[in-house]
Amino acid sequence: MVGEKIKEILGSLPDKVKLCAVSKYHPVEMIQEAYNAGQRIFGESHVQELQQKHAMLPSDIEWHFIGHLQTNKVRYIAPYISIIHSVDSPRLLNEINRQAIRNNRQIPCLLQLHVAREETKYGFTDKECLEYLRSGEFRTLKGVLVSGIMCMATNTEDQEIIRHDFHPANQFFRQCREEFPDLADSMHFRSWGMSGDYKLAIQEGSNIVRIGSSIFGPRTY
């Protein structure tokens, strides 16, 4: 069943859009089934759960960290994480840099924008993110690679509200690439869109969609 859903979703995506299968709270058996169907990118948002799954599943899985990441947990995933979607502060980026250097790595990171109406969601405002990039501090961090933008839409069924969240994120991504030409070689990823809104997200520029329930069904907490 999982494998069939993976193939169905992959078949619906444009060629340049990546599928991050959100596997948090789902058992390793279901992830293995998705892997057997050809899926290699999986998204997790809890460090301890990710550690357990990383140890039990094939070594060529590309693990994406997609949840709020505490600075004191970075060291546990720095040796192997493929990309961190949810960088929401300069402090976190600095710690990722420190741990990446300790592991002789350069870790791709996406800057998380706060575009949703809920105050509980994390992320930079547009203004904060621009101020940070204009400071040039990221250029001193040799262990990280600023690779794009991530956001989460407002939790609503209203498609126009969701579009209103995604559209400025795509505009902001374009602005960053224009204003900071030295980022053009690394800043490629636009990570927005989940099971209920990924088709709309692709219309609004996303090239990584984070889909969980449409693949694995309801979460088992």
N, C-alpha and C positions, 0 to 999 in steps of 0.2 A: 504493500500500500504506500509506504513512504517513498519507495523508489519510483513508483508510478507518478506520484505527486511532484517529485523532483523533476522528472523528465517532462511533465506537463508544463511546469512553470518555466523551466529552461527553454522549452520550445516556444514560449510566449514572449521571451525577452529579446530585445534587439541585440545584435552581435556585440556591441561595445558595452553592454550593461552586465555587470557581475552580480551573481547571486551569493549573498551571505546567508547561509541557512542558520537561523537563530536556534541554537540547540540548548539553551539554558533551561534547566529544570527537566530536561528529557534524558532518558537513560542511554547508556552507551550502545545498547543493542539497536536502538532506533538510529543513532548517528552512524553506526556501522552499516546499517541498511542503506542509508543515504549515500555513504561512501561507496558502497558496492554498486550503486546506480551511477557513479561517476562524479558525485559532488566532492569538492576538496576544500571549500571555504566554509568554516563554521564560526558562529559568533557566540561568545559567552560574556556574562556580565558580573560574575562572582569569581574571585581569584581562587578560593579553595576548591570550588566545583571544577574550574578549569584545570587546576593542577591535577586533580584526580583523573579527569578525562584525558588529558595530555599523556599521562602515564599509561593509560589502558588502550589507547587507539593508535592507528597507524602513524608513523613518524612523518609522512609526507602531507599530513593535514596542515592547512594554512589557517592558524587560529587568529581570529580577529577579536579584540576586546572592545565591547560596545557599550558597557555600562559605566556608571560613575566609578572612577578609580581613585582610591585613597593613596596618598604619596607613600605611606609605610608599607603598601602591598606591591609596589612596582617591582621591587627586587625579586619577587617570586616568579614573575612572568617574563622579565627582561631577557633571560637566556634564549627564549624561543618564540615569543609573540611575533606574529607577522606584521601586524599594524594595530595601532590604538586609535579608535574612532573618536574617543570621548575626552579629548584634552580641553579642559574648561578653565585653565588658569596658567599663568606663567610659572607659578610655583610647581605645578605638576609637570610641566614641560621640562623644567630644570632638573627635576628628580629623574624623569625618564632619561634625560641626557646623561646624568651621573651614572645611572645603572647600566645604560647601554655601553658607555665607555668601559666600565668595569668588566663587561662581557665582550669587549672588542667588537661591538656591533654598532650599526646605525639603524634606529628604529623609525619607520615611517609613522607619522602622526597626523591626525586630522584635527583641526581646530573646531570645537563645538560651539555653534551659535545658539543663543537662546531666542527662538522665534515664536514659541508657543505662548498662549495666553495664561497657562498655569505658571505661577511663580515658583512652584516646587521643582520645576525642571532646571537643569544646570546649563551653564554655557556663558560665553562672552556675549555682550551686546555688540552690535555692529561697531559702535564707537570704541568700545574697549578693545576689540580685536584689531581695528585699524591703528589705534594708538600703540598697541603692542608691536605690530608689524613695522610701523613707522619708527619705532625706537631702535630697530635694527638688532635688538638683543638676540633674536633667533639665529642670526648669522654667526654668533659666537659658540653655538651649541653644535659641536661636531658629532654628537651621538644621536641626534634626531634629524629627521628629514620632514619638513613641513610639506605634506603631500595632498592637502585638500581641506574641504569643509564638511562638517557633519551637522545635522540638525534633526530635531524631533518635532513633528507638528502637534498642534493642539489636539487633545483627545476628544474628538467630536465626530459625528456622522456627517456634518455639513461639509460637503466637498469644496464649497467656495472659501470657507475659512481655511481649510487645509491648503488649497491653492494659494491663498493669501500668505500662508506661512512659507511655502516652498519657493514661490516666485522671487521674493527678495533675497533668499539665500543663494539662488543661482545668479542673481545680479551681483551680489557681493563677491561671489567666487570670481566672476569675470572682472570686476573692479580690481581685485587683488592681483590677478594675473597681469593686468594692464599697468597697475601702479608699481608693481615689484617685478620687473622683467627677470630678475635673477631667480624668481620662483617658478618661472614658466617651465623649466625642465623637470621640476619635481611635483608641482601642484596640479594634479590631474583628477583627483577623486572628489566626487560629490555624493555623499552618503546620506540619502534621505528616502523615505518610503518603506512601509511595512505591509503586512498582509492585506490590510483593508484599503490601502491608498497607493500601492506601489505603481500602478499604471498611471495615475495622476502624477506621481513623483517623477516618473520617466519623462512625461510631457514637460515637466518643469526642470529638466536638466540632470536628474540623478543618473549616475552610472554605477552605483552600488546600492542594491535594494536589500533590506534586512528582513527576511521573511521567516517566520517561525510557525505560527498556528496553522497556516495553509499547507504546511508540509507535515508537521508532526502532530497536529491536533491540539486540543487543550493541554495546558501545562499541568504537570504533576508536581505540586509543591511539597 
